[in-house]
Amino acid sequence: MNMLVDGEWRTDAYQSTNEDGEFDRQDTTFRDRIEDDPDARFQPEAGRYHLYVSLACPWAHRTLLVRALKGLTDAISVDVVDPYRGDDGWQFTPEKEGCTEDSLYGADYLRELYVKADPDATCRVTVPVLWDKQEETIVNNESEEILRMLDTAFDGVAASDVDLYPDGYQDEVDRIIDDIYDPINNGVYRAGFANTQDAYDDAVEELFDALDHWDSVLEDQRYLAGDRLTEADICMFTTLVRFDEVYHTHFQCNHQFIREYDNLWPYLRDLYQTPGVAETVDMDHITEHYYTTHPDVSPKRIIPVGPDPDFEAAHDRDELPGGVPEDLLATV
Ligand SMILES: N[C@@H](CCC(=O)N[C@@H](CS)C(=O)NCC(=O)O)C(=O)O
């Protein structure tokens, strides 16, 4: 697979499975932090930061969701790459529906920004990227860390007081984000990119065990961490919303659709209908990306018709304790 090696683009450098045929996701490399501290190198400021995203990517989608829910859309600008990722990696194709140019530098490919940030970069060129316009560099390209920064470091800047990492819930939120990563968020990729039957079998078994578990947790609580919408729900949402259209078919996670679950399905609709969320979901970019970008998995690049789940249908979960924070309803 493609990656940068010493700042040069290579199409043969990155092996995505290990010797057992298991998908091996590489660690991200830019890990600086924006901190609300006068001595910090990267401080929260309106207009200083920029996100490079793909609307198809579940990891980038997390950052767009927090940006929307926190009321940071005016403070943090965004550019959107083409959903199709070819041999040259993520590309800017402003002529295509839902895509933008690189509004900062007019780059053709996202990798140019990585090399600008580090001329000797040796890494995958992934989205999301949190870019600092002041220092002209990448602050961070790990979604979990970006979403935490947008949620917790921008209090003086964000238009909304919504707190997705509230006191009293933090340990639980961290535990859930950690618990769902391997079997669910990364689990669908482990199933889809497995190169052996054993690797696939292990991944789907863990995936559906975990989905069953969370389906039962959600029977009598509205959100993953209890009665409040938190970062954990953001992390779960971006996988669930892609599941029936993409992961079920493309990654062969076809034991069950999300819309067949008693609680996960209404939970997914509840999140989708939370103010600010639906606008971040672009199913055309999602389906185009997956079905056309992985020739090993889907060589004919045909985008299937899909079940078109009705995310707008009533969910009735407002009968459970807790709910959408008032300030979110007011600001989004
Ligand atoms: N751990 C990273 C993963 C990001 C990631 O893998 N993004 C994918 C898109 S869904 C990507 O850009 N892949 C390009 C590549 O691996 O070359 C995060 O959570 O931000």
The ligand as a Tripos MOL2 file, in Angstrom:
@<TRIPOS>MOLECULE
LIG
   20    19     1     0     0
SMALL
NO_CHARGES

@<TRIPOS>ATOM
      1 N1         -5.8540    6.0670   13.6930 N.3       1 LIG1
      2 C1         -6.2210    7.0200   12.6860 C.3       1 LIG1
      3 C2         -6.6880    6.2520   11.4360 C.3       1 LIG1
      4 C3         -7.0380    7.1600   10.2840 C.3       1 LIG1
      5 C4         -7.2090    6.3570    8.9890 C.2       1 LIG1
      6 O1         -6.7560    5.2110    8.8660 O.2       1 LIG1
      7 N2         -7.8490    6.9870    7.9830 N.am      1 LIG1
      8 C5         -8.0010    6.3210    6.7110 C.3       1 LIG1
      9 C6         -9.3130    6.6820    6.0530 C.3       1 LIG1
     10 S1        -10.7080    5.8830    6.7700 S.3       1 LIG1
     11 C7         -6.9270    6.7860    5.7380 C.2       1 LIG1
     12 O2         -6.7450    7.9780    5.5780 O.2       1 LIG1
     13 N3         -6.2270    5.8490    5.1070 N.am      1 LIG1
     14 C8         -5.2160    6.1370    4.1450 C.3       1 LIG1
     15 C9         -4.0550    5.1710    4.2120 C.2       1 LIG1
     16 O3         -4.0150    4.3530    5.1250 O.co2     1 LIG1
     17 O4         -3.1890    5.2460    3.3430 O.co2     1 LIG1
     18 C10        -7.3100    7.9090   13.2330 C.2       1 LIG1
     19 O5         -8.1620    7.4270   13.9920 O.co2     1 LIG1
     20 O6         -7.2880    9.1000   12.9290 O.co2     1 LIG1
@<TRIPOS>BOND
     1     1     2 1
     2     2     3 1
     3     2    18 1
     4     3     4 1
     5     4     5 1
     6     5     6 2
     7     5     7 1
     8     7     8 1
     9     8     9 1
    10     8    11 1
    11     9    10 1
    12    11    12 2
    13    11    13 1
    14    13    14 1
    15    14    15 1
    16    15    16 2
    17    15    17 1
    18    18    19 2
    19    18    20 1
@<TRIPOS>SUBSTRUCTURE
     1 LIG1         1 GROUP 0 **** ****
